[in-house]
Amino acid sequence: MDGSDAKRKETRSLFSRVIGPLMVTLGICGVILGFALSSQDSGDIRVEGNPIIESLLPEPGSEVLRQSFVGIDLIAGYEAELTINGTPIPPDQINILRDLDNPRKSAETSGSFGSTLNRFLYQPLEGRAVPELLGDRNCVIAVYWPLSDPENRQSIEWCFTAL
């Protein structure tokens, strides 16, 4: 055996003993991690860990139709603004659902804060700020604040896909 054959044999031996099994192990770990991440609960930790936000509509990462409602559900005593794909939604185009006896209140009315329903919804329609959602990824920014302290603003951003 000459020097190049011995070197080739040594390289193959190193590959078959160390590198090959290591690559197979990494591949298997990657597949297991992929399955674990895809089967996790779809709850958004930013919402679950935030006592002010009850839900985001649509849920982050979900697939919806282009005319689906977009919004945020907050605890009572909070107000919100929405921006969809960089377009601010005028307050008079946001429906606020607050009172179980009279659930549809416009943004210009104060509503009733006796119930926990405090949902700010926008539906894309012709002639509105966003006539329809994009046929792909859409992102929403909701800015919210307590009515008792309008300067104390917080925000949350989430994205979803419209078909």
Residue pairs with C-beta under 8 A, 6 or more apart in sequence:
1 9
42 59
42 60
42 61
42 62
44 56
44 59
44 60
44 158
46 53
46 156
47 53
47 54
47 55
47 56
47 156
50 156
51 75
52 74
52 75
52 78
52 144
52 154
53 72
53 73
53 74
53 144
53 156
54 73
54 74
54 75
54 116
54 118
55 72
55 73
56 71
56 72
56 73
56 140
56 142
56 156
56 158
57 69
57 70
57 71
57 72
57 73
57 119
57 121
58 64
58 68
58 69
58 70
58 160
59 160
60 158
60 159
60 160
61 159
61 160
61 161
62 160
62 161
63 160
63 161
63 162
63 163
64 133
64 160
64 161
64 162
64 163
65 162
65 163
66 124
66 132
66 133
66 134
66 135
66 162
66 163
67 123
67 124
67 125
67 132
67 133
68 123
68 124
68 133
68 162
69 121
69 122
69 123
70 82
70 84
70 121
70 122
70 123
70 124
70 133
70 138
70 140
71 82
71 94
71 119
71 120
71 121
71 122
71 142
72 80
72 82
72 119
72 120
72 142
72 144
72 156
73 117
73 118
73 119
73 120
74 80
74 118
74 119
74 120
74 144
75 116
75 118
76 98
76 113
76 114
76 115
76 116
76 117
76 118
77 113
77 118
77 146
77 147
77 148
78 118
78 144
78 145
78 146
78 147
79 144
79 145
79 146
79 147
79 150
80 94
80 120
80 142
80 143
80 144
80 145
81 88
81 89
81 91
81 94
81 142
81 143
81 144
82 88
82 89
82 94
82 120
82 122
82 140
82 141
82 142
83 89
83 140
83 141
83 142
83 143
84 122
84 124
84 129
84 130
84 133
84 138
84 139
84 140
85 130
85 133
85 134
85 138
85 139
85 140
87 129
87 130
88 129
89 122
89 129
89 130
90 129
91 107
91 108
92 106
92 107
92 108
93 107
93 122
93 128
93 129
94 107
94 120
94 121
94 122
95 104
95 105
95 106
95 107
95 120
95 121
95 122
95 123
96 105
96 106
96 107
96 109
96 111
96 118
96 119
96 120
96 121
97 103
97 104
97 105
97 117
97 118
97 119
97 121
98 105
98 111
98 112
98 113
98 115
98 117
98 118
98 119
99 105
99 111
99 112
99 114
99 115
99 117
100 115
100 117
101 112
102 112
103 117
105 111
120 142
122 128
122 130
124 130
124 131
124 132
124 133
125 131
132 162
133 162
134 162
135 162
135 163
136 161
136 162
137 159
137 160
137 161
138 159
138 160
138 161
138 162
139 157
139 158
139 159
140 157
140 158
140 159
141 155
141 156
141 157
142 155
142 156
142 157
143 153
143 154
143 155
144 153
144 154
144 155
144 156
145 151
145 152
145 153
145 154
146 152
